[in-house]
Amino acid sequence: MNEVIRTICNHRSIRKFKNVPLTPEQVETIVRAAQMAPSSAYLQPFAVIGVTDESVKKQLAERSRCPALGDCGYLFLFCADLYRIMAAATDEEREKMKANLGFSYMHSTAVLSAALALQNANLAAESMGLGAVIVGGINSALPELDEWLDLPEYVIPLVGLAVGTPDEWPEQKPRLPLSAVFFENKYNRRLKDAVEQFDREVESYYETRSDNKQKANWSGKIIAMLTGDLPLEPYTVSANA
Ligand SMILES: Cc1cc2nc3c(=O)[nH]c(=O)nc-3n(C[C@H](O)[C@H](O)[C@H](O)COP(=O)(O)O)c2cc1C
């Protein structure tokens, strides 16, 4: 196992941080690593916003019910960005471009590229001995978040990445068996046995982990979540504003 794979396989989300801010060099290294991710058609359709405004951090921590956003050493916000690609276009060209930006392909391509950049940043932080957690809960701060960060149209905030010096080292969460994730040539729909076996493993993980023990398993949690009312908007492709 090489160093990169060791770092990847050592991953766990960190939600408790020591009160140590990241240095400007650490912040820059993490963003530069994010930038080196591949992107569809070389669009580089993402933006990273460093949130240092304490009142915004506090709001985000509260709204997303994730104190780590307020307590971390640095908070990055990853956005899909289809605004920058129009910067050098004429008004006429911009109007034509906007017509194409409405297609869901453009949306998913921007989100995918932002996700790759996000994970590059996450891994860079972990490789530097820092800890991190990705927080999708920042969506609870929409639509005000657009205003707080002065986001233009076609810039869509996706997730926060809270990074800092770990003040916890939780047990790793188990992953699905390979047989339920990796298929050759044809998808295998016979998943029940593998998922039930995984549920037993996750049940034992939740019962025995050091913090926040609970009686739960993987399927049970997901079924409860997706059969309830999620606080989500119906899916639309259009950008904000
Ligand atoms: C897109 C995305 C959104 C997430 N949102 C949250 C969140 O809002 N709050 C949180 O505590 N963790 C969040 N997480 C972290 C996951 O809960 C975590 O990765 C998952 O439970 C697996 O645990 P591990 O990262 O420790 O292996 C998010 C992760 C991803 C990839």
The ligand as an SDF file (V2000), in Angstrom:
LIG
                    3D

 31 33  0  0  0  0  0  0  0  0999 V2000
  -22.1990   15.2720    0.0710 C   0  0  0  0  0  0  0  0  0  0  0  0
  -21.9690   15.0130    1.5390 C   0  0  0  0  0  0  0  0  0  0  0  0
  -22.7270   15.6970    2.4740 C   0  0  0  0  0  0  0  0  0  0  0  0
  -22.5030   15.4970    3.8420 C   0  0  0  0  0  0  0  0  0  0  0  0
  -23.2150   16.2330    4.7400 N   0  0  0  0  0  0  0  0  0  0  0  0
  -22.9720   16.0890    6.0650 C   0  0  0  0  0  0  0  0  0  0  0  0
  -23.6350   16.9200    7.0090 C   0  0  0  0  0  0  0  0  0  0  0  0
  -24.4580   17.7800    6.6500 O   0  0  0  0  0  0  0  0  0  0  0  0
  -23.3580   16.7420    8.3330 N   0  0  0  0  0  0  0  0  0  0  0  0
  -22.4310   15.8270    8.7580 C   0  0  0  0  0  0  0  0  0  0  0  0
  -22.1980   15.7260    9.9650 O   0  0  0  0  0  0  0  0  0  0  0  0
  -21.7710   15.0070    7.8790 N   0  0  0  0  0  0  0  0  0  0  0  0
  -22.0120   15.1320    6.5480 C   0  0  0  0  0  0  0  0  0  0  0  0
  -21.3390   14.3510    5.6430 N   0  0  0  0  0  0  0  0  0  0  0  0
  -20.3630   13.3510    6.1070 C   0  0  0  0  0  0  0  0  0  0  0  0
  -20.9880   11.9490    6.0690 C   0  0  0  0  0  0  0  0  0  0  0  0
  -21.9460   11.8470    7.0940 O   0  0  0  0  0  0  0  0  0  0  0  0
  -19.8930   10.8810    6.2170 C   0  0  0  0  0  0  0  0  0  0  0  0
  -18.9630   11.0130    5.1680 O   0  0  0  0  0  0  0  0  0  0  0  0
  -20.4860    9.4700    6.1940 C   0  0  0  0  0  0  0  0  0  0  0  0
  -21.3330    9.2490    7.2950 O   0  0  0  0  0  0  0  0  0  0  0  0
  -19.3910    8.4150    6.2270 C   0  0  0  0  0  0  0  0  0  0  0  0
  -18.5990    8.5900    7.3720 O   0  0  0  0  0  0  0  0  0  0  0  0
  -17.0180    8.8070    7.2590 P   0  0  0  0  0  0  0  0  0  0  0  0
  -16.7890   10.0060    6.3540 O   0  0  0  0  0  0  0  0  0  0  0  0
  -16.5360    9.0620    8.6610 O   0  0  0  0  0  0  0  0  0  0  0  0
  -16.4380    7.5780    6.6820 O   0  0  0  0  0  0  0  0  0  0  0  0
  -21.5390   14.5460    4.2800 C   0  0  0  0  0  0  0  0  0  0  0  0
  -20.7810   13.8500    3.3150 C   0  0  0  0  0  0  0  0  0  0  0  0
  -20.9830   14.0880    1.9700 C   0  0  0  0  0  0  0  0  0  0  0  0
  -20.1330   13.3470    0.9540 C   0  0  0  0  0  0  0  0  0  0  0  0
  1  2  1  0
  2  3  1  0
  2 30  2  0
  3  4  2  0
  4  5  1  0
  4 28  1  0
  5  6  2  0
  6  7  1  0
  6 13  1  0
  7  8  2  0
  7  9  1  0
  9 10  1  0
 10 11  2  0
 10 12  1  0
 12 13  2  0
 13 14  1  0
 14 15  1  0
 14 28  1  0
 15 16  1  0
 16 17  1  0
 16 18  1  0
 18 19  1  0
 18 20  1  0
 20 21  1  0
 20 22  1  0
 22 23  1  0
 23 24  1  0
 24 25  2  0
 24 26  1  0
 24 27  1  0
 28 29  2  0
 29 30  1  0
 30 31  1  0
M  END
$$$$
